[in-house]
Every structure is written in C-alpha cells, then in structure tokens.
C-alpha cells in the first residue's frame, strides 16, 4: 500500500491526462492547471474542497472510471437530471392515476355519446345521449368560429 506522500510524488510527475488516469498511483486529473493529483474517486470534490491546485477546477476533476472527458460536475449533472426525470415520470403517473380515480368516483367523463337500445318488440333504436347539466359552452364555440 502506498502512502499519501508516495502517491503525491508519483502522480505529480505525470504530465498528461491519459497516463495520469492509467497510473498505479490512483490519480485524478485537474484540467485547468494540467496537474495529476492523488484522487480516490470522482466524488472527491464533495469531501475535499482543495482537491485540485486551483479553486475553480475543483468540480472539473477527472478520474479513471469515466476518463478524461467526464468531470465531476458533468457526472453529477447527468445523475441529477436522470433522477429528476424518473421522479417527474412517477409524479405524472400519480397525477394520472388520481385524475382517473376522480373521474370514476364522481362520474365525470364524456358529456355525450351514442347509445343503442332494443325495445320489447325487438326493434333496435339508436340515438345520442347528453349528460344532464352539461351543455356546450356557446361562448367558446362563438370565439373559435370568429
């Protein structure tokens, strides 16, 4: 097992991102200052604010699992976006289920439709039905036709 000082010296000598991430010292790459530093994971900036030499590149740390082209901020942004999308889909599904339950419970639904009935003599009668109290809002149809 390497000590922290041995890792620092081993990482600090490396001058490019690919060699830095492939080294046996478990290093990370800070792109603005072009330095290779000891890093344990992509989430080091969360627990170690001074992980990179320059403060502005703290969240730009690159590590082995995602390579030279994916920084901590890119990873976290993608992760949060995916989680928010999943949560949003669950919320939309919940709203849809709630509205469909309200429609079933209170009988809110179509205002009109067609019906077929057969009388006592076997004659088929077709017609339309309209829910009582539901009428077409004439003000809406007048505005749309203007």
C-alpha positions, -999 to 999 in steps of 0.1 A, spaced: 0 0 0 14 34 -10 15 63 15 -2 96 6 32 112 1 43 84 -23 11 88 -43 15 126 -44 51 123 -58 41 95 -82 10 114 -96 27 148 -97 54 136 -122 28 126 -148 21 153 -174 -10 141 -194 -45 130 -186 -45 95 -201 -13 84 -184 -24 101 -152 -57 81 -150 -40 48 -160 -12 51 -134 -9 27 -105 -10 56 -80 -48 61 -83 -46 96 -96 -70 122 -109 -65 149 -135 -72 186 -129 -76 201 -164 -71 239 -159 -38 236 -141 -28 204 -161 -18 186 -129 -21 150 -119 -31 146 -82 -39 117 -59 -77 111 -60 -97 83 -45 -130 88 -65 -149 111 -88 -167 124 -58 -136 137 -40 -145 173 -46 -176 168 -24 -154 158 6 -121 175 -2 -126 212 -13 -89 217 -20 -85 186 -42 -72 205 -72 -45 232 -71 -67 259 -85 -101 265 -67 -120 270 -100 -113 235 -112 -125 217 -80 -156 203 -98 -137 196 -130 -117 166 -116 -113 137 -140 -108 101 -126 -104 66 -141 -139 53 -142 -152 79 -166 -120 90 -183 -105 124 -194 -137 138 -209 -161 135 -180 -157 157 -150 -173 155 -116 -198 183 -124 -208 166 -157 -214 133 -139 -234 149 -111 -254 170 -135 -263 138 -155 -271 119 -124 -294 146 -111 -311 150 -145 -318 113 -147 -332 111 -111 -354 142 -117 -367 127 -149 -376 95 -131 -393 114 -102 -412 135 -127 -425 105 -145 -436 90 -112 -454 122 -103 -471 124 -137 -482 88 -133 -496 96 -99 -515 126 -112 -529 105 -140 -540 78 -116 -555 103 -92 -575 120 -120 -587 87 -134 -599 77 -99 -617 111 -95 -634 105 -129 -645 70 -118 -657 82 -84 -676 113 -93 -688 102 -127 -671 130 -146 -664 119 -181 -679 123 -215 -707 149 -218 -724 130 -246 -722 98 -267 -742 73 -287 -764 45 -275 -782 15 -289 -812 1 -272 -836 -27 -280 -872 -23 -271 -897 -51 -260 -906 -58 -297 -870 -64 -307 -866 -32 -326 -832 -16 -324 -831 21 -316 -800 43 -320 -796 77 -305 -773 101 -288 -773 109 -251 -762 140 -233 -752 142 -196 -778 164 -178 -764 198 -169 -737 196 -195 -741 219 -224 -717 231 -249 -702 264 -238 -716 286 -266 -692 314 -258 -663 291 -266 -677 280 -299 -685 315 -309 -649 327 -303 -634 297 -321 -656 303 -352 -649 340 -354 
